[in-house]
Amino acid sequence: MIDALAIKQIFSLESAAWIAVSILFLFVMRTWNGAPAMFQQWVAYKKAKAEEKAADWSRLRDHCNFLIDAEERCRTELNEVKTRLATLEGYMAGQGQARQEAAGVVALDRLTDQRNNPKEKP
């Protein structure tokens, strides 16, 4: 039969500690052998995240440049519209002034006609 002393030695605290150290050693060796691949994946992940962030920033920069160009075009077109409006207002003012002068000329003609022909009534 199995000796009680042998069973005590197998299930002792010392042998449990050695088994735990052995398991830890095997785990470290297995992890150490897989570490280069793990680090390579980690570096690839970090690189992909950095490229994604850079792509976001370049997309935002392109969008900002587009908006700046659009705002510049709008300002240019607004200045052109203001210039045209000022020209049209000047034209309309000139047209009104011309109408006033024409009305003044017509009024002078009527007054002259009335003075020359006092018998006729308008």
C-alpha positions in Angstrom: 0.0 0.0 0.0 0.9 3.6 -0.3 2.8 4.8 2.6 1.2 7.7 4.7 4.5 9.5 4.7 4.7 9.4 0.9 1.2 10.9 0.7 2.1 13.6 3.2 5.2 14.5 1.1 3.2 14.6 -2.1 0.5 16.9 -0.7 2.7 19.0 1.5 3.0 22.8 1.4 6.5 22.6 0.0 5.6 20.5 -3.0 2.5 22.8 -3.6 4.9 25.7 -3.7 7.2 24.0 -6.1 4.3 23.1 -8.3 3.1 26.7 -8.3 6.6 27.9 -9.2 6.9 25.4 -12.0 3.5 26.4 -13.4 4.5 30.1 -13.2 7.8 29.3 -14.9 6.0 27.4 -17.7 3.5 30.3 -18.1 6.4 32.9 -18.3 8.3 30.7 -20.8 5.1 30.4 -23.0 4.4 34.1 -22.8 8.0 35.0 -23.4 8.0 32.8 -26.6 4.8 34.6 -27.8 6.0 38.1 -26.7 7.4 39.2 -30.1 4.2 38.4 -31.9 2.2 40.1 -29.1 4.4 43.2 -29.2 4.2 43.3 -33.0 0.4 43.2 -32.8 0.4 45.9 -30.1 2.7 48.1 -32.3 0.5 47.6 -35.3 -2.6 48.5 -33.3 -0.9 51.7 -32.0 0.2 52.6 -35.5 -3.3 52.0 -36.9 -4.8 54.2 -34.2 -2.2 57.0 -34.9 -2.9 56.8 -38.7 -6.7 56.9 -38.0 -6.2 60.0 -35.8 -4.0 61.6 -38.5 -6.6 60.8 -41.1 -9.3 62.5 -39.0 -7.1 65.6 -38.6 -6.3 65.8 -42.3 -10.0 65.4 -43.1 -10.8 68.2 -40.7 -8.0 70.4 -42.1 -9.3 69.8 -45.6 -12.9 70.6 -44.5 -11.6 73.8 -42.8 -9.7 74.8 -46.0 -12.9 74.2 -48.0 -14.9 76.4 -45.7 -12.3 79.2 -45.7 -12.3 79.1 -49.5 -16.1 79.2 -49.6 -16.2 82.1 -47.2 -13.7 84.0 -49.3 -15.8 83.4 -52.4 -18.9 84.6 -50.6 -17.2 87.7 -49.4 -16.0 88.4 -53.0 -19.4 87.9 -54.4 -21.0 90.0 -51.7 -18.6 92.9 -52.5 -19.6 92.5 -56.2 -23.3 92.6 -55.3 -22.7 95.7 -53.1 -20.9 97.4 -56.0 -23.7 96.6 -58.4 -26.3 97.8 -55.9 -24.4 101.1 -55.4 -24.3 101.5 -59.2 -28.0 100.8 -59.6 -28.9 103.2 -56.7 -26.7 105.8 -58.4 -28.5 105.1 -61.7 -31.9 105.3 -60.1 -30.9 108.5 -58.4 -29.7 109.9 -61.7 -32.8 108.8 -63.4 -34.9 110.5 -60.7 -32.9 113.7 -61.1 -33.2 113.5 -64.9 -37.0 113.2 -64.5 -37.0 116.2 -62.1 -35.0 118.2 -64.6 -37.3 117.1 -67.5 -40.3 118.1 -65.4 -38.7 121.4 -64.7 -38.1 122.0 -68.4 -41.7 121.0 -69.2 -42.9 123.4 -66.5 -40.8 126.2 -67.9 -42.1 125.5 -71.4 -45.7 125.8 -70.1 -44.9 129.0 -68.2 -43.4 130.4 -71.3 -46.4 129.3 -73.4 -48.7 130.9 -70.9 -46.8 134.2 -70.9 -46.8 134.2 -74.7 -50.4 133.2 -75.0 -52.2 134.5 -72.0 -55.7 133.8 -73.4 -55.2 130.0 -73.5 -55.9 128.1 -70.3 -54.2 124.8 -69.6 
